[in-house]
Amino acid sequence: TGRVTVMPNPVTNEARVTITASENGILHYKITDNAGRTVLQQTIQVRKGAINTIPINMSGLSTGMYYLNVTGAGIYNQNLKLQKL
């Protein structure tokens, strides 16, 4: 399986999601709030074994806890918590 990390966390303006995919292909991420509403989402192309870094602009989101869900390209429904300051 692939690996997903987020820095910095807590986030002020921009989170950098680093993905090491175990397969070439399409990856989908979404960020939801505490109520389960999707506030950001994107589909991207990633390469197997490469370090794929995605900047996510969170400056427009309110302070609070968010949840990042990543799936695809050998990553199976990986979830991470993000705190927005």
A tleap script that builds the chain and sets N, CA, C and O, in Angstrom:
source leaprc.protein.ff14SB
mol = sequence {
  NTHR GLY ARG VAL THR VAL MET PRO ASN PRO
  VAL THR ASN GLU ALA ARG VAL THR ILE THR
  ALA SER GLU ASN GLY ILE LEU HIE TYR LYS
  ILE THR ASP ASN ALA GLY ARG THR VAL LEU
  GLN GLN THR ILE GLN VAL ARG LYS GLY ALA
  ILE ASN THR ILE PRO ILE ASN MET SER GLY
  LEU SER THR GLY MET TYR TYR LEU ASN VAL
  THR GLY ALA GLY ILE TYR ASN GLN ASN LEU
  LYS LEU GLN LYS CLEU
}
set mol.1.N position { 0.831 -1.196 0.000 }
set mol.1.CA position { 0.000 0.000 0.000 }
set mol.1.C position { 0.865 1.245 0.000 }
set mol.1.O position { 2.053 1.192 0.319 }
set mol.2.N position { 0.262 2.359 -0.359 }
set mol.2.CA position { 0.975 3.624 -0.400 }
set mol.2.C position { 1.018 4.290 0.956 }
set mol.2.O position { 0.502 3.772 1.946 }
set mol.3.N position { 1.648 5.451 0.977 }
set mol.3.CA position { 1.805 6.189 2.225 }
set mol.3.C position { 1.399 7.639 2.005 }
set mol.3.O position { 1.709 8.228 0.970 }
set mol.4.N position { 0.695 8.217 2.999 }
set mol.4.CA position { 0.230 9.600 2.930 }
set mol.4.C position { 0.652 10.313 4.204 }
set mol.4.O position { 0.424 9.813 5.305 }
set mol.5.N position { 1.273 11.495 4.053 }
set mol.5.CA position { 1.605 12.340 5.205 }
set mol.5.C position { 1.171 13.772 4.896 }
set mol.5.O position { 1.049 14.163 3.735 }
set mol.6.N position { 0.941 14.543 5.956 }
set mol.6.CA position { 0.533 15.937 5.822 }
set mol.6.C position { 1.415 16.798 6.716 }
set mol.6.O position { 1.633 16.485 7.887 }
set mol.7.N position { 1.920 17.890 6.140 }
set mol.7.CA position { 2.700 18.856 6.914 }
set mol.7.C position { 2.351 20.246 6.437 }
set mol.7.O position { 2.062 20.388 5.249 }
set mol.8.N position { 2.349 21.268 7.239 }
set mol.8.CA position { 2.356 21.164 8.694 }
set mol.8.C position { 0.975 20.758 9.194 }
set mol.8.O position { -0.008 20.862 8.460 }
set mol.9.N position { 0.899 20.314 10.388 }
set mol.9.CA position { -0.363 19.973 11.032 }
set mol.9.C position { -0.199 20.274 12.511 }
set mol.9.O position { 0.469 19.516 13.215 }
set mol.10.N position { -0.781 21.346 13.000 }
set mol.10.CA position { -1.881 22.153 12.473 }
set mol.10.C position { -1.484 23.017 11.273 }
set mol.10.O position { -0.318 23.358 11.074 }
set mol.11.N position { -2.512 23.355 10.481 }
set mol.11.CA position { -2.348 24.107 9.239 }
set mol.11.C position { -2.818 25.544 9.457 }
set mol.11.O position { -3.851 25.782 10.083 }
set mol.12.N position { -2.050 26.494 8.934 }
set mol.12.CA position { -2.501 27.882 8.966 }
set mol.12.C position { -3.122 28.254 7.625 }
set mol.12.O position { -4.283 28.659 7.573 }
set mol.13.N position { -2.361 28.119 6.542 }
set mol.13.CA position { -2.861 28.487 5.212 }
set mol.13.C position { -2.786 27.349 4.207 }
set mol.13.O position { -3.758 27.079 3.501 }
set mol.14.N position { -1.639 26.680 4.136 }
set mol.14.CA position { -1.446 25.646 3.122 }
set mol.14.C position { -0.910 24.365 3.748 }
set mol.14.O position { 0.080 24.386 4.479 }
set mol.15.N position { -1.570 23.256 3.454 }
set mol.15.CA position { -1.089 21.931 3.844 }
set mol.15.C position { -0.378 21.322 2.647 }
set mol.15.O position { -0.805 21.504 1.507 }
set mol.16.N position { 0.698 20.604 2.902 }
set mol.16.CA position { 1.397 19.873 1.850 }
set mol.16.C position { 1.181 18.383 2.109 }
set mol.16.O position { 1.662 17.828 3.096 }
set mol.17.N position { 0.455 17.763 1.209 }
set mol.17.CA position { 0.178 16.329 1.317 }
set mol.17.C position { 1.212 15.604 0.469 }
set mol.17.O position { 1.331 15.853 -0.731 }
set mol.18.N position { 1.956 14.708 1.099 }
set mol.18.CA position { 2.966 13.924 0.392 }
set mol.18.C position { 2.452 12.500 0.262 }
set mol.18.O position { 2.082 11.865 1.249 }
set mol.19.N position { 2.435 12.009 -0.970 }
set mol.19.CA position { 1.896 10.682 -1.259 }
set mol.19.C position { 2.950 9.857 -1.968 }
set mol.19.O position { 3.489 10.266 -2.996 }
set mol.20.N position { 3.237 8.697 -1.411 }
set mol.20.CA position { 4.073 7.716 -2.084 }
set mol.20.C position { 3.135 6.586 -2.504 }
set mol.20.O position { 2.749 5.753 -1.684 }
set mol.21.N position { 2.778 6.565 -3.765 }
set mol.21.CA position { 1.797 5.609 -4.272 }
set mol.21.C position { 2.462 4.269 -4.583 }
set mol.21.O position { 3.622 4.218 -4.994 }
set mol.22.N position { 1.719 3.201 -4.383 }
set mol.22.CA position { 2.238 1.868 -4.702 }
set mol.22.C position { 1.864 1.450 -6.132 }
set mol.22.O position { 2.271 0.385 -6.596 }
set mol.23.N position { 1.091 2.287 -6.821 }
set mol.23.CA position { 0.704 2.031 -8.202 }
set mol.23.C position { 0.653 3.357 -8.957 }
set mol.23.O position { 0.406 4.401 -8.353 }
set mol.24.N position { 0.884 3.326 -10.271 }
set mol.24.CA position { 0.598 4.489 -11.108 }
set mol.24.C position { -0.908 4.616 -11.210 }
set mol.24.O position { -1.615 3.609 -11.235 }
set mol.25.N position { -1.403 5.832 -11.267 }
set mol.25.CA position { -2.831 5.961 -11.484 }
set mol.25.C position { -3.441 7.230 -10.933 }
set mol.25.O position { -2.761 8.207 -10.619 }
set mol.26.N position { -4.749 7.167 -10.833 }
set mol.26.CA position { -5.562 8.296 -10.391 }
set mol.26.C position { -5.792 8.173 -8.891 }
set mol.26.O position { -6.083 7.098 -8.368 }
set mol.27.N position { -5.651 9.300 -8.224 }
set mol.27.CA position { -5.860 9.358 -6.783 }
set mol.27.C position { -6.876 10.456 -6.502 }
set mol.27.O position { -6.835 11.516 -7.128 }
set mol.28.N position { -7.774 10.214 -5.581 }
set mol.28.CA position { -8.790 11.191 -5.213 }
set mol.28.C position { -8.635 11.529 -3.739 }
set mol.28.O position { -8.504 10.640 -2.898 }
set mol.29.N position { -8.651 12.824 -3.432 }
set mol.29.CA position { -8.683 13.205 -2.026 }
set mol.29.C position { -9.857 14.128 -1.790 }
set mol.29.O position { -10.301 14.846 -2.685 }
set mol.30.N position { -10.350 14.094 -0.559 }
set mol.30.CA position { -11.376 15.044 -0.152 }
set mol.30.C position { -11.138 15.416 1.302 }
set mol.30.O position { -10.630 14.623 2.095 }
set mol.31.N position { -11.512 16.629 1.622 }
set mol.31.CA position { -11.429 17.118 2.989 }
set mol.31.C position { -12.849 17.411 3.447 }
set mol.31.O position { -13.599 18.126 2.783 }
set mol.32.N position { -13.201 16.840 4.599 }
set mol.32.CA position { -14.532 17.052 5.158 }
set mol.32.C position { -14.410 17.763 6.501 }
set mol.32.O position { -13.374 17.700 7.164 }
set mol.33.N position { -15.485 18.438 6.885 }
set mol.33.CA position { -15.517 19.100 8.186 }
set mol.33.C position { -16.137 18.166 9.223 }
set mol.33.O position { -16.462 17.018 8.918 }
set mol.34.N position { -16.299 18.663 10.446 }
set mol.34.CA position { -16.852 17.833 11.527 }
set mol.34.C position { -18.273 17.363 11.262 }
set mol.34.O position { -18.706 16.349 11.811 }
set mol.35.N position { -19.002 18.092 10.422 }
set mol.35.CA position { -20.377 17.708 10.094 }
set mol.35.C position { -20.428 16.705 8.935 }
set mol.35.O position { -21.506 16.248 8.555 }
set mol.36.N position { -19.257 16.364 8.372 }
set mol.36.CA position { -19.215 15.413 7.270 }
set mol.36.C position { -19.381 16.035 5.895 }
set mol.36.O position { -19.448 15.320 4.896 }
set mol.37.N position { -19.448 17.358 5.831 }
set mol.37.CA position { -19.582 18.047 4.548 }
set mol.37.C position { -18.229 18.100 3.844 }
set mol.37.O position { -17.213 18.397 4.471 }
set mol.38.N position { -18.216 17.814 2.551 }
set mol.38.CA position { -16.992 17.928 1.763 }
set mol.38.C position { -16.732 19.407 1.495 }
set mol.38.O position { -17.570 20.104 0.924 }
set mol.39.N position { -15.542 19.881 1.921 }
set mol.39.CA position { -15.199 21.294 1.748 }
set mol.39.C position { -14.158 21.497 0.648 }
set mol.39.O position { -14.098 22.575 0.056 }
set mol.40.N position { -13.345 20.495 0.367 }
set mol.40.CA position { -12.363 20.525 -0.714 }
set mol.40.C position { -12.220 19.122 -1.277 }
set mol.40.O position { -12.323 18.143 -0.537 }
set mol.41.N position { -11.983 19.014 -2.579 }
set mol.41.CA position { -11.698 17.717 -3.173 }
set mol.41.C position { -10.986 17.904 -4.507 }
set mol.41.O position { -11.124 18.932 -5.170 }
set mol.42.N position { -10.229 16.890 -4.876 }
set mol.42.CA position { -9.499 16.948 -6.141 }
set mol.42.C position { -9.113 15.537 -6.553 }
set mol.42.O position { -8.934 14.656 -5.712 }
set mol.43.N position { -8.988 15.336 -7.863 }
set mol.43.CA position { -8.491 14.094 -8.427 }
set mol.43.C position { -7.190 14.421 -9.146 }
set mol.43.O position { -7.129 15.375 -9.922 }
set mol.44.N position { -6.148 13.628 -8.889 }
set mol.44.CA position { -4.842 13.896 -9.483 }
set mol.44.C position { -4.221 12.607 -10.003 }
set mol.44.O position { -4.630 11.508 -9.627 }
set mol.45.N position { -3.242 12.756 -10.860 }
set mol.45.CA position { -2.459 11.635 -11.393 }
set mol.45.C position { -1.197 11.499 -10.547 }
set mol.45.O position { -0.513 12.490 -10.293 }
set mol.46.N position { -0.881 10.276 -10.106 }
set mol.46.CA position { 0.338 10.039 -9.329 }
set mol.46.C position { 1.165 8.928 -9.959 }
set mol.46.O position { 0.660 8.110 -10.728 }
set mol.47.N position { 2.467 8.919 -9.610 }
set mol.47.CA position { 3.377 7.908 -10.140 }
set mol.47.C position { 3.848 6.980 -9.039 }
set mol.47.O position { 4.141 7.422 -7.928 }
set mol.48.N position { 3.921 5.711 -9.344 }
set mol.48.CA position { 4.376 4.691 -8.413 }
set mol.48.C position { 5.812 4.984 -7.968 }
set mol.48.O position { 6.684 5.261 -8.792 }
set mol.49.N position { 6.042 4.917 -6.656 }
set mol.49.CA position { 7.377 5.075 -6.111 }
set mol.49.C position { 7.873 6.500 -6.034 }
set mol.49.O position { 8.849 6.778 -5.338 }
set mol.50.N position { 7.220 7.410 -6.737 }
set mol.50.CA position { 7.629 8.822 -6.715 }
set mol.50.C position { 7.036 9.496 -5.484 }
set mol.50.O position { 6.016 9.058 -4.953 }
set mol.51.N position { 7.683 10.555 -5.044 }
set mol.51.CA position { 7.122 11.369 -3.966 }
set mol.51.C position { 6.265 12.430 -4.629 }
set mol.51.O position { 6.776 13.376 -5.228 }
set mol.52.N position { 4.959 12.261 -4.516 }
set mol.52.CA position { 3.990 13.164 -5.122 }
set mol.52.C position { 3.533 14.145 -4.042 }
set mol.52.O position { 2.923 13.736 -3.054 }
set mol.53.N position { 3.825 15.435 -4.223 }
set mol.53.CA position { 3.454 16.443 -3.227 }
set mol.53.C position { 2.353 17.324 -3.779 }
set mol.53.O position { 2.455 17.856 -4.884 }
set mol.54.N position { 1.290 17.470 -2.986 }
set mol.54.CA position { 0.129 18.253 -3.385 }
set mol.54.C position { -0.064 19.393 -2.392 }
set mol.54.O position { -0.277 19.142 -1.206 }
set mol.55.N position { 0.006 20.643 -2.852 }
set mol.55.CA position { -0.320 21.758 -1.956 }
set mol.55.C position { -1.840 21.926 -1.885 }
set mol.55.O position { -2.520 21.917 -2.911 }
set mol.56.N position { -2.359 22.076 -0.685 }
set mol.56.CA position { -3.795 22.283 -0.505 }
set mol.56.C position { -3.995 23.608 0.215 }
set mol.56.O position { -3.577 23.768 1.362 }
set mol.57.N position { -4.628 24.548 -0.454 }
set mol.57.CA position { -4.896 25.862 0.119 }
set mol.57.C position { -6.094 25.759 1.057 }
set mol.57.O position { -7.220 25.521 0.621 }
set mol.58.N position { -5.836 25.942 2.356 }
set mol.58.CA position { -6.899 25.870 3.359 }
set mol.58.C position { -7.184 27.233 3.978 }
set mol.58.O position { -7.893 27.323 4.980 }
set mol.59.N position { -6.636 28.293 3.389 }
set mol.59.CA position { -6.778 29.630 3.973 }
set mol.59.C position { -8.231 30.094 4.045 }
set mol.59.O position { -8.574 30.902 4.908 }
set mol.60.N position { -9.076 29.606 3.164 }
set mol.60.CA position { -10.473 30.019 3.157 }
set mol.60.C position { -11.367 29.252 4.114 }
set mol.60.O position { -12.556 29.549 4.227 }
set mol.61.N position { -10.803 28.261 4.809 }
set mol.61.CA position { -11.599 27.447 5.728 }
set mol.61.C position { -11.580 28.030 7.136 }
set mol.61.O position { -10.611 28.676 7.534 }
set mol.62.N position { -12.628 27.804 7.869 }
set mol.62.CA position { -12.719 28.251 9.254 }
set mol.62.C position { -11.794 27.441 10.148 }
set mol.62.O position { -11.400 26.327 9.803 }
set mol.63.N position { -11.452 28.007 11.296 }
set mol.63.CA position { -10.668 27.293 12.303 }
set mol.63.C position { -11.446 26.064 12.755 }
set mol.63.O position { -12.659 26.130 12.950 }
set mol.64.N position { -10.748 24.942 12.923 }
set mol.64.CA position { -11.414 23.736 13.408 }
set mol.64.C position { -10.722 22.473 12.932 }
set mol.64.O position { -9.622 22.518 12.382 }
set mol.65.N position { -11.384 21.344 13.152 }
set mol.65.CA position { -10.864 20.037 12.790 }
set mol.65.C position { -11.456 19.603 11.451 }
set mol.65.O position { -12.651 19.757 11.198 }
set mol.66.N position { -10.587 19.056 10.603 }
set mol.66.CA position { -10.991 18.553 9.291 }
set mol.66.C position { -10.413 17.150 9.103 }
set mol.66.O position { -9.498 16.739 9.817 }
set mol.67.N position { -10.960 16.433 8.139 }
set mol.67.CA position { -10.541 15.060 7.893 }
set mol.67.C position { -10.193 14.897 6.417 }
set mol.67.O position { -10.997 15.201 5.536 }
set mol.68.N position { -8.975 14.411 6.166 }
set mol.68.CA position { -8.497 14.169 4.812 }
set mol.68.C position { -8.667 12.691 4.502 }
set mol.68.O position { -8.176 11.839 5.242 }
set mol.69.N position { -9.357 12.385 3.415 }
set mol.69.CA position { -9.535 11.012 2.964 }
set mol.69.C position { -8.865 10.883 1.602 }
set mol.69.O position { -9.152 11.657 0.689 }
set mol.70.N position { -7.972 9.904 1.466 }
set mol.70.CA position { -7.242 9.670 0.223 }
set mol.70.C position { -7.497 8.238 -0.232 }
set mol.70.O position { -7.405 7.303 0.563 }
set mol.71.N position { -7.815 8.072 -1.509 }
set mol.71.CA position { -8.031 6.733 -2.041 }
set mol.71.C position { -7.624 6.692 -3.516 }
set mol.71.O position { -7.761 7.681 -4.236 }
set mol.72.N position { -7.126 5.546 -3.947 }
set mol.72.CA position { -6.702 5.345 -5.333 }
set mol.72.C position { -5.214 5.102 -5.431 }
set mol.72.O position { -4.480 5.374 -4.480 }
set mol.73.N position { -4.756 4.599 -6.555 }
set mol.73.CA position { -3.337 4.358 -6.848 }
set mol.73.C position { -2.663 3.521 -5.757 }
set mol.73.O position { -1.537 3.801 -5.346 }
set mol.74.N position { -3.368 2.499 -5.306 }
set mol.74.CA position { -2.803 1.607 -4.288 }
set mol.74.C position { -2.983 2.089 -2.864 }
set mol.74.O position { -2.491 1.457 -1.929 }
set mol.75.N position { -3.680 3.198 -2.685 }
set mol.75.CA position { -3.989 3.706 -1.346 }
set mol.75.C position { -5.465 3.463 -1.123 }
set mol.75.O position { -6.310 3.908 -1.901 }
set mol.76.N position { -5.764 2.753 -0.052 }
set mol.76.CA position { -7.132 2.301 0.172 }
set mol.76.C position { -7.750 3.023 1.349 }
set mol.76.O position { -7.594 2.609 2.498 }
set mol.77.N position { -8.462 4.121 1.055 }
set mol.77.CA position { -9.269 4.804 2.046 }
set mol.77.C position { -8.464 5.231 3.272 }
set mol.77.O position { -8.853 4.936 4.402 }
set mol.78.N position { -7.359 5.915 3.059 }
set mol.78.CA position { -6.534 6.392 4.170 }
set mol.78.C position { -7.106 7.724 4.680 }
set mol.78.O position { -7.394 8.629 3.897 }
set mol.79.N position { -7.264 7.824 6.011 }
set mol.79.CA position { -7.836 8.998 6.637 }
set mol.79.C position { -6.853 9.641 7.606 }
set mol.79.O position { -6.198 8.951 8.386 }
set mol.80.N position { -6.755 10.976 7.552 }
set mol.80.CA position { -5.892 11.733 8.454 }
set mol.80.C position { -6.674 12.923 8.988 }
set mol.80.O position { -7.503 13.500 8.285 }
set mol.81.N position { -6.400 13.287 10.246 }
set mol.81.CA position { -7.008 14.473 10.842 }
set mol.81.C position { -6.120 15.675 10.559 }
set mol.81.O position { -4.893 15.587 10.604 }
set mol.82.N position { -6.769 16.805 10.267 }
set mol.82.CA position { -6.073 18.073 10.062 }
set mol.82.C position { -6.688 19.119 10.973 }
set mol.82.O position { -7.911 19.252 11.032 }
set mol.83.N position { -5.866 19.849 11.670 }
set mol.83.CA position { -6.367 20.953 12.470 }
set mol.83.C position { -6.044 22.254 11.759 }
set mol.83.O position { -4.888 22.510 11.419 }
set mol.84.N position { -7.069 23.086 11.529 }
set mol.84.CA position { -6.893 24.383 10.881 }
set mol.84.C position { -6.897 25.456 11.952 }
set mol.84.O position { -7.843 25.568 12.732 }
set mol.85.N position { -5.826 26.246 11.983 }
set mol.85.CA position { -5.724 27.346 12.955 }
set mol.85.C position { -6.244 28.642 12.364 }
set mol.85.O position { -6.237 29.674 13.036 }
savepdb mol mol.pdb
quit
